């Protein structure tokens, strides 16, 4: 399975639009247009999964830079999500008198 990132999408681009564009090059398993969690509006990018790696490579090379709804789309293989935590922790600005000792204020 090859996961393809599609960026610089017009906000009017639908899953059906992407399915039609990519299915010209092979079997499309899934299309996910990413939307904002709060508003539900599209965020301008999507992921397309294709089952055959050769077909996916062909689709990426043919569609990268192609125009869809008036915009030149960016198409490349999606990078896997980084594993592990990322944030959290303690630290950062603590303000006056926060962190031991006598304050000067």
N, C-alpha and C positions, 0 to 999 in steps of 0.2 A: 504494500500500500504506500503510495506517495502522497504526502500532504503538501499542497501548493498554496503559497501566499499570493494573494492578488490585492495590490494596493492602488491608490489614487483613483478609487471608484467614485463615480457620480453618486450622490445620495439617492438618486432615483433608480439605481441598478438593483434588480431583484435577483433572488436565487434562481428563478427560471431563466433570466437573461444569462447568468453565468453558466448554468447547466447547458443551455443551448450552445454557447460559445465553445465550451470545453468538450462537449460530446462529439463535436466534429472530428476530434482527434482520438477518441477512444471512450471506454466505459467510465462514466463518472459515478462514483459510489455515493458521494455526499457533497453538498454545498452548504456553507454556513456564512451568511452575511452577518458580520458582527455589529451589534447594536448597543447603544448606551444603556446601561443598567437602569438609570433613573427615568430617561425620557422615552426610551424605545426607538429613538431615531438612529438610522444607520451611521456608523462611524467612518465610513469611507474605505473599508477594507474587508476582505473575506478570505475564507479557506475553502479549497476544493480538494477532495480526495479522489484519486484515480487508482484503480487496482493494478494496472499494468505500468511498470516503470518506464518502458520504452515509449509508450503512448504519452505518459506524463511528461517526459523529457521533450518530446515533439511538440506537445501543447505549449509548454513553457517557452520553447524557442520561437514558436510561431506567434504566440499571443503577447509576448513581452514587447511593450511599446505600441501595441495595436490600439486603435481608437474604439472606445465603447462609450456610448452616450456623450460624445464630444470630448472625452478625456483619454489621454494616452495612459494605459494601465501598466503597472509594474507587476511582472509575474516572475516568481522564482520559488525554489524549493523552500518550504517553511523550516525554520530552525526549531529544534525541539525546545520546549519550555525548560528553563533552568530548574534544577531540582534543589531542594533545600529551602531554608528560610531566607529571608532577605531583610528584613526590618526588625523591628522590635528593639530590644536592648534598652539600656539606660544611658544616660549621658545627655549631651546637648547643653544648652544654656540653662543654668540653674538659678540665675538671679542673685541679688545680694543676700547674704546671710543664709545661703542654702548650701551647705556642704561642709560644715564643721568650722570650728574656730569662732572667734568673736568678730562680728561684723563691724564695719567702719561707719555704718549709717546711723 
